[in-house]
Amino acid sequence: NLPAARLLPSSAGRGTLRSDLLRLVSSIGSNNFNIKRFTPLLKTVLNHKLDKKVWSNTVATVIEPTPPLRPLPFHI
């Protein structure tokens, strides 16, 4: 539980980075989870890059692209 995550605003425009991280954690068990999203972040951490780069990749990892709207089924 990092204090900075509670203070940094969400790049998605709603809430904080902490709320983005919580949404990510809940998506891990879903069918929409893509482990490849974590590759750049893991490489950054494992290569001991600067904190600024780690945070940048963290934000990029947790921000989910907005999925396209699905058409509603039409019933007569």
Secondary structure, DSSP 8 states (H G I E B T S, - for coil): --HHHHHSB-TTSSSBHHHHHHHHHHHHTSTT--GGGGHHHHHHHHTT--HHHHHHHHHHHH--------------
